[in-house]
């Protein structure tokens, strides 16, 4: 059954490949790539102004946004069994942080609240879902021995949390790493984080400055476990809001206008009636939503299969069954770079090198998500015990290790499916004609009513893919992979 499912995904990607634009259009892509690699090897930290401030803002947005998401998500996890709560959480987490940021920009402007809420809102939906799943998997025995009439809060604190606590901490630490990536990417829409300075340096061709910023970001992620210790994280979270900066003042009238006028469909706002609304929706669906939806699906499915292929190639790099200690360190470094580089950032760089097509987005999605899955599968392979006479080389890979890891690998791939779809949509902001391209165009034209409809369609598409992935996991009896992330 797993083989048929895999072959089906590969066949679908091959069928969609002719519809993908994967042409390299720049004149000298390899020369530009060489200049970028030279910049990485010769980083220049001296010419970067306000580098410390950018780093501080990146950390502040990440800690504040994630802490707020933890607080809201933790409360929602207690009532996650209610259908309305599950639906609301599914909707908010299906919308990418950059989409939320583009929305909040319209009425908060370049205020710290824009960046904080853009991270906190979707993360709250994710935390609610994963925390609820972790708590549901906790040992039920402590709950059964509590006296009758014990309140819900006491039951939660003394019977459910202690057993689930290590998993809750582990997953929160992983989301903090994700929060740092999200915080950096917010710089591409004007927030004062590392992404803002990276975009500026890249646009000017200052590749040594780009190298310095990337190495600083990789170092931040690679050393996360050293400086973000559990006992220190609460202190960081308390201090972070005071380090966000002030930003421009909020004009609260913009908030009122946005909800009472801007997002009201133009035919209704202009008093044209319901017939005009139907025509307006039909034109929007035919000219923007359906073309964007098709491109999003095509790009997602190709990137999903390439992600799986890269992960299967990458996991032996950190597996003790295939590499030495020195090789494992090198492999770990390579995968840290791959999974630490945000897809949006990598796609932006590749677009400058290769030109506007689907290829940069496909490669960026595959490298980032393949690095994550490869890291997790490789780490799991280190828990396997092989026979003393186990075969070596490709026979060990194909007949000893891979069959025992293929189920967890497929579960992780299905879990990343919805995430790849969500990232594919947002990459449209870079000019690729996915749903995000039409959302960004509508916002640039101040047609917020159109943008809202397209964002809702994007969210529903992501919810649908997530439901399909969960159905496949159940059918294949694959363990849910969300809480197994680092």
Helices and strands as residue ranges (DSSP letters): H 2-17, H 29-41, H 51-78, H 83-94, H 97-108, H 112-136, H 141-144, H 152-155, I 156-160, H 161-185, G 186-189, H 194-203, H 207-222, H 224-227, H 230-240, G 241-243, H 252-257, I 258-262, H 266-269, H 274-284, I 285-289, H 290-314, G 315-318, H 325-340, H 343-354, H 358-381, H 393-395, I 396-401, H 402-426, G 427-430, H 435-444, H 448-475, G 482-484
